[in-house]
Amino acid sequence: MRVLIAEDDLTTRTILVGLLKKWEYEPVIVADGQAAWDILQQPDTPPLAILDWMMPGLDGLEVIRQVRFRHDEPPPYIILLTSRDQKGDILTGLESGANDYIKKPFSQEELFARIRVGQRSIELQARLYETQQILAHHATHDPLTGILNRRAILEQLSKELSRAKRNNLHNNGPRLSIGFFDIDKFKLINDQYGHQAGDEVLKGVVNLVVSHLRAYDSFGRLGGDEFLVIAPETDGENCQSLFERLAAMVAGCQIQTTAGDLSVTVSIGVASASVNEELDKFLDNADAAMYQGKRQGGNQAFYDKKK
């Protein structure tokens, strides 16, 4: 594990470096607070830091305050090194955001013990952070297909709609478009080939669509075989090209399933946001366009009347 040492006294710094190497840690060494702060701003900053209280430039407390102000996740574990031993000084150091402190002169045993406490805290924090990330992913992603779930894709649509309005949608600039689509005759696939094959078709269609979307498009599952593509900065021919290309691409590919390779098609209802567009109405327009396309045989992108 990498450990940042910020200590302006050469003798103390040398002792710390020697001990950390002996204990098989990798020391990162600086001699002042500004240099410590520069390292602590980097994305690969050491997870544990030993900071001297009194240093040139920024002192240890100021470095700690700036680190805590950033709200990094996971935050570094900071041990404050100080010759001050008054209770008020210790409280000041801890209240500034230090996780622990050690007084000079220190014993090797105490230093090692406090570093080990810090390492255990870092490891526990890393596991908790990983768990939080997994839970956050599960809360926003569909478990079958891995794309955004209904709540997340509708939240993304609300954000994109607000952004489009802020960017002067009424000034004939690029518009926000959505594609509301489902798989044609999907119930027949389930009935004829089974639900496992149906799930494989859903995942196959999703993989095809994902591979052909732009980096800034959003894609989510609304439920069943209904999906939503959010396409910012699209209008006219560029909007038509995107959704017609998606429909043609799905129709032109066979999807591997346990029941064999299956050909499927999709119907996509496309709507472009107008001035002061309301989210529910926006979705309704795309939904209505999709069903109009299905009534005309499916396997196409059909545009609402405002297209």
Secondary structure, 3 states (H helix, E strand, C coil): CEEEEECCCHHHHHHHHHHHHHCCCEEEEECCHHHHHHHHCCCCCCCEEEEECCCCCCCHHHHHHHHHHHCCCCCCEEEEEECCCCHHHHHHHHHCCCCEEEECCCCHHHHHHHHHHHHHHHHHHHHHHHHHHHHHHHHHECCCCCCECHHHHHHHHHHHHHHHHHCCHHHCCCEEEEEEEEECCHHHHHHHHCHHHHHHHHHHHHHHHHHHCCCCCEEEEEECCEEEEEEEEECHHHHHHHHHHHHHHHHCCEEEECCEEEECCEEEEEEECCCCCCHHHHHHHHHHHHHHHHHCCCCEEEECCCC
